[in-house]
């Protein structure tokens, strides 16, 4: 299977937003890096739509299309009717002109293919031989059934999507040497087209967003262009496909015998709900129009990334469909030998289910020892803690992704450090009021944290250094500070935390060391004085006996003087 969606390596911030949005939990996060598990993915594109880092990339064929144009191939565009909602146009024909300026030779609406599909759907509905029917125009919905609801494949209408139907038609009309490009709002179409590569039905798929960016690169202002007609006229039925309920509504245009209750479903959660109902025989005798995207194709992830509201897009498409009402369905050239049937396959995953013992073991490793500990907060991306444990068991997730657990762990470590460090830790707000005061500070300053919290630090000690750090925004490192009123001396590191607007002081008590230094200085001073007295005494004795010994006192004086200098030198270091 083609790897349609990729994550850029190294830029994931572990917000898990992609995983929370993923309806099939096809995202594996290992070693702080997210990646798509292709076998689980239904190619809905939800993950890319929500990623705040913009690191999820969709396979692009823009360069392939440009190359085909440069090579002089006959390049044909099949554009989905939702283009009317994707682009702000004065006239729908402006999109034809824009695409031809980019290098496309022929521009047709995929609605031509939708008309074929609509007629085929009508036949299955009229025959009524299936217990239930499920439309198959949405590739993501098809993948959802094939992978996660394979027992329902029997109800899928065995007909290709409008894109493939139109592609087959275009290929037959314009020849195998032509290059057919589908343009629409759906990224799953890229994967669907790949399924038909054996007969080159569709060579490339581009999203509306890719077309919008291409037009921008070429500095083409679509609203300034003169409109042109599509190379083949489309009809109302096919144009309505991107609207909610548009598929089934148009299947009933004819006076056919309808044995099914028609149900339109859009949005992945609603799709899963109705599939569960059909799977469990809670409902039957239904014909369901399935669309994974909320709002059907108009809400597709391949729409241009601009500020246009969904309902504005929807209104544009509806207005366009109304224009087509006077062009009621006519004869579509289907070419008899073309095969529009489609087979669907069981792609069910063989997932190893963890035993209850394994689940409990994993839950305990996340600090969940009893039912009340299972918060089911969904912050990790999984609906429940048990689902999360199953994902860990299957290698799809890590224990560290449990945010409440990691927060509790971090707070526990923070508390251990805060409570047991031999250093004084004081936290102040910008007004120099005490926010926190650790046990070491309580001990040295002789006051309980509750008694000093929310009070000015100046009621306890001088606040000059704290203000200096706040005003300068420069940290003070290794500053020696004395508090004589407490008989304390510290080496202080005072840091201003800009984002939190907090001043943090970590102070090491060096009072004992300072006292030791003073005592050492006193001892050295006494030693120096004693040495001076010895020198003077030796000089007197030396002078008295010098005449008797006949020797100079110089050597003795030098040695004793050096001793004195050494002592004085050490004292200077104190």
N, C-alpha and C positions, 0 to 999 in steps of 0.2 A: 504494500500500500504506500502511496506517495506521502511523504512527510510534508503536509500542507502548511502546518503552523509550527513556527520555531521561536524559541526564546533566545535572546542575545545572552551570551555567557557573561557572568560577572557583574551584571547590573541589577540583579533582582534584590529588592529591599525587604523581601519576606513579609509583605503585608497580607498575603494569602487572598487578596481580593479576586484574583483569577480563579482560584480553587473554589471560593464561595459561589462564584457565578457559574461554574461549570456544571451543567446538568448531568453529565455522565461521569464526573470525578475522574477525568482522563488526564489529570495533571499530577505528576509525581514530583515531590519536593524532597530531594536528598542532598545533604551537604550544602544547605542554603541556596540551592539552585533549582528552579522549576524547569520541568521539561514535559512535553506532550507524550503520552503513551498512545501511539497511533491506533492500536487495536481497540482502544476504548473510546476514541474520539468520534463524535458525530459531526464535526466540522461546522458547528453553528456560529463560531466566531465571537461568542459572548466574552471569552477571556480577553481578546484583543480590545473589545469595546470598553472594558472597565479598567485595564491596566494603567495605573497612574504614571508609570515610568516610561511607557511607550516602547517597551522592549520586546513585545510580541509581534513578530513579523509574519506576514502571509506571503506565501510563494507568489511571485509576480511574473507575468509573461509579457510585460510591456516591451522589453528589449527584443523578445522573439517576434512580436508583431512588427516592430520597427524594422527589424532585419528582413522580414518577408516583404515589406513595402520597398525597402532599398533594393531587394533582389528582383523587383519587377513582377512579383506574383500578383494574381488577381485576388485582392484582399476584400473579403465580404464581411460586413457587420450585421449580426443579428442582435438587435437591441431590445431589451425587455420593455414592455409598455410602462413600467414604473419610472421610466426616464422622465415622464411628465412631472413627477414629483421630485425627482432628483435635481433637476436644473430649473432655474428661474428663466423662463422663456416668454418672449412676446408672442411667438408662434412656434408650434411644435416642429415645423419644418426647419427651424434653425439648427436643431441637433443634427439633421442630415447634412447641412452645409458644413457644420463644424467637423464632423467625422470625415467628410470628403476632403476638407482642408488638411486634415492630419494624414491623409493618404489612402483612405478606404475608397475602393472603386464602386462598391454596391452597398447600400444601406437598406435593410429591411427590418420590420418589426417581428420579434419573436411571437407576437400575437398571432401570426400566420400559423405557427406550429401549435399554439394554444387552441386555435380553432379546430385543428385536427384532433387533438387530445380530447377536447370537449365533446366532439361527436362520438369518439370511441367510448368515453365515460358514459354517455347517454345510452349506448347500446347495452353496456353491462347493467346499468340501472333498470332498463326496460326488461331485460331478460330475467332478472331477479333470481338467478340460480344460486347466488352466494348467500350464506347466512347473514353476513355483514360485508360491507364494502369500505375500503379505506383508499382515499386518493393517493397518488404517488408522484405528484408534481414537485413536492418539496424534498430534495435529496437528504437534508438533515433528518427529516421525519422518517424517511426510508431507512437511514442508517440506525436510527433509534430503534426501530422495529427489528431490523436484522440482527442487531447486537444484543438488545436487551429484552425484546418481546418476540423471539423467533416463532413462538406458537401462533402468532397472528399474521405471519407471512401469507397464510392461506386466504386472508381477506384482502390482501393488497391487489388493487386493480393492475393487472399485468400489462401496463402500457407505459411507454417511455414518457419523459417529461417534455414540455413544450420546446425546451432548448434542443433536445436530441431530435425531436420530430422535425423541427425547422432545419436543423443541421443536415439531416438526411435528405430533406427536400432540396436544400441549397446545393448540396454535394451532387445530387443527381442533375440539377439544372445547369450548374456552372462547371461541372467536371471535377475530376479527382485532383487536377493540378491547382485548383483554387485553394485559397487559404481562408478558412471560416473562423470568425472570432465572435464569441458570444459576449455581450456587454450587459451587465445587470447589477443588482444590489446584493447578490449572494456569493459568499466565498466557497460554499459547499459545491457550487457548480464547477469549480476548478477541479475538484476531486471526481465529480460525476463525469466530466468530459474525459478524464483520464481512463475511465472504465471502457470507453468506446474508441480508444486509440487504435485498436486493431483495424478499424475501417475509416479512421480519420474523419469521423463525423464532425467533431469540433476540434480545431487545431489549438486554439488558445481561448482562455476566459479572462476578461478584464472586468473589474468592478467600476461602478460609476465614479468612485473616488479616484481610481487610477486614471480614468479619462479626464476628470476635472483637473488633476495635477498635470497631466500631459498638455491639456489646453493652456494651462497657466505657463508651463515651460515655453510653449510656442507663442505666448502672448496673444492668444486668440480670445477676444471678447465675444462670447456666444450671442449676447443680446444685440450686438451691432451687425450681425450677419443677416443677409437676405435669406429667407426660407426657401427650401426645395422640397419637392415631394419625395416620399419614400419610393423605392424602386418597385415595390409591390404593395398594393393597398391592403390594409388589415380591416377586420370587422369588429363589431361591438363585443361579441362573445369573448374573443381572445384578449381584447384590451382590458377586460374586467378581471382577469386572473389575479393581478396583484392586490386587489381589494379584498378585505375580509368577507368571506362568503361568496366571492365572485366566481369561483370555480363551479360550485354546485348550483348556484342560482342560474347560471347560463346553461347548465345541463338540462334544466327543466323548461327551456324556452319552447321546446316542442311539446306537443300534446302526447306525452308518453305515459305509459302505465307505470306508476311509481309505487313500488312495494316497500320502500324504505323510509324511515324517519331521517330527514336530512339534518346533520349536526355540523356546524362550523366551529372549529377549535383553533385558536392561535395562542402562542406562548408555550414555552416548553413544559411548564408545570401543568397547564391545562391538558396538553397532549399526553403527558404521562398519566394524568388522572383518568382520562377516558380510555386509554389503552389498558389500564388496570381493570377498569369496569368491564371491558370486552373480554379480557383475559379470564376474568373470574365469573363470566356469564351473568353479570349483574344487569347488563343490557344486551339486547340483540335486535336484529332487524333494523340496523342503523347503517346509514351511509355517511361516513365521517370525512370532512375536509380537514386535513391536518396541515398546519403551518407552524413550524418551530418558532419563527420570529413573532414577537408581539406586534399585532397590527398587520400580520401577513408580510408580503414581500416589501411593502413600503417601509417597514421597520427593519429591513435587512442591514447587516453590518458593513456592507459595501457601499452604502450611501455616502455622498460627499461629506467630509468632516467639517461642516459649517454649522452655523447657529440656527438653521431652519428647523422650525417646530414640526413634529410628526403630523399634526393635524393640518398644517399648511400643505405638507407634501400630499396627504391623503385627499385634501380638497382639490389640489391640482389634477391628480389622477382621475378623480370622479368627474371633474369638469371635462377632461379629455374624453372620458368614456361617453359622456352625454353628447359630445360632438359627433361621436361615432354612431349614435342611435339611428341617424338617417342612413347609415351604411350598414343595413342589416345583413346578416350572414349570407354570403354568396357562395359560389362554387370555388373551393380551394383545390388547386392542382395537387393532388396527393400522389399521383403516379402509382398505379396498381401494384407494381412489383416491390414497392418499399415495405419493409417490415417494421411496424411500430410497436411490436410486442416487447415486453421486458420480463426477464426472469429475476427473481429476488432469491437471495441465498441466506442460509442460516450461518451467522457469524458469531454465534453466542460464545462468550468468553468462558473458559474453564477456570473459575476462580476457586482456590482452595479456601474452604470455610474453617475458621479457627474454632477450636473446641472451647467450651465454656471456661475450662481451666486456663487455656491460653489467653482468652479475653480478660479474665480476672487478673492474670499475671501482668499483662500490659497495663491494665487500668491501675493496678497498684504502683507500677513504675512511674505513673503519672500523678501519684499522690491521691488516688481515688480508692479509698478503702471501704467506703460504704455508699449506698445509693444516693445519699444526700450530697456526696462529693461530685457526682456526675451532673455538672451544671448544664450540659447540652447547649452551650452558648454560641456555637457555630463560628467562633472566632478563628478556629483552625481550618475552617472550610467544610467540615463535616457536620451533618445535621445533629448527630448525637455522639456522645463519648464512646459508645460501643462501636458505632460506625468508624470512628477514628481509630479505635483499637484494632478493628479488622483491617483497616488500611495500613497500619503499622505492621501487622502480621504479614500482609501481602507485599511489603516493601514499597508501598506508595507514599508513606508518610513517616515522620520521625516524632519521637516522644517530645522533643524540644519545641514542637509546633503547638503544644498545649499552652496557650498564653496564661490562663489563670495559674497553672502549675508553675510555669517559669517565673511568673511575677511573685508568687508565694515563695519560691525558692530564692529569688533575688532579694526579696524583702527579708527573708530569713538570714541570708548571708550578710545583708546590710546591717540587720539588727545585731548579729553576732559581733561584727566589726565595731559597730557603734557602741555597743554595751561593754566590750571587753578590751578595746584598744588601750594601751598605756598612755596615749596622748589625749590632751584636752581637745574636744571638738565643739565648736560653737557655731550655730547658724543664725544669721541675722537677716531681717528684711531690709528694704531700702531706707526705712526710717530708723534703722539701728535698733529695732525691737528684737528681742530674742525669740527665735522660732524653735530652736532645739538646743539641748544642753546635755551632754552625755555624763554618765556616772563619774568618770575621772574628773570632769569639771566640777561636779557636785562635791567631790571629796576635797579637792584642792582649795576651792573657794568657799567651802562650808555653807552651801545653800542648795536646796532641792530645786530640781528643774521646774516643777510646778509653781514654785515661788517666784521664779525669775522670768518664765515664759510670758511673752507679749508685753514685757516691760523694757524700757531703754537699757542697753548694755552699760550706759554711763552710770547707772545706779550701782553698778558693781565694779567696773574698771574704766579707765580712760578709753575714749572712743576715737582718739586722733588717728591712729593707724587705719582703723576701719573706714573712716571718712576719706582718708587719703586714697585708699584703694578704690572706693566707690567713685570718687570724682575723677581720678586719673584713668580708671579702667585698666590699670596696670597692676598685676599681681605682685605681692610682696613676698619674697622667698628668703628664708634663713635670717629673718630680722630678730635681733636680740632685744627682748622687751623685759623690763623689770617692773614688778609691782611690789614696792617696799612695804605697803600696808598689809600685804599678805606674806611678806618674806619669800616671794617667789620670783624666779627668773626663767624665762622661756626663750626657745628658738621658735619663732612663729612663721608659718606660711599662711598668708591671707589671700584668698582668691575671690574674684568677683565673677559670679555666674550670670552672664548677660541675659540668656534666655529666661532663666528662672527668677531674675532680679533678686538674687540671694548673695550675701557675703558669707563665705565659709572660712573659718579660722581653724587650723590644725596646729596645736601648740605642744611642743615637746618640753617637758619639765627638766630643766638643767640646773635647778637650784643646788642640788647636792654636788654636782660637778664644780659649780662656781664656788661653793664653800670649800671644797677640796683644793681648788686653785689658790684661794686666799691663804689657806693653811700652809700649802706648799711654799707660797711666797714668803710667809713669815719665817718658816724654817730656813729657807735659803738666805734670807736677810741676816738671821742669827749666825748662820754658817760663815757668811762673808765678814761679819764683824769679828767673829772668832779668828778667822784667817788673818785679818789685818793686825789683830793683837799679836798673833804668833809671829808675823813678819817683823813687827817692831821689836818684839822681844829677841828674836833671832839676830836682828841687826845689832842690838846692843851687845849681846853675848859675843857675836862675831867680831865686833870691834875690839872687845876686851882681850880676846884670845888671838886676834890676827897677828899681833906682833910676836906672840909665842910660837904660832904655827908657821908664820912666814907665808901665809897664803891669802889670797884676795877673797873678799866676801861676795864678789860679783856673781858667781855661779849660784850661790844660795839665793841671792836676791832675785835673780831671773826666774828660778824655779817657783819660788813662792809668789812672785808677781803674776806669773802665768796662772797659777791656781786661783788667785784672786780675780783675774780677768775672766776666767772660765765661769766662776761663780756669778760674777756680775752679769755676764752675757746671758746666762740661763735666767737670771732674775728679770732681765729685760724682756724676755719672752712671755712672761706671766701676764 
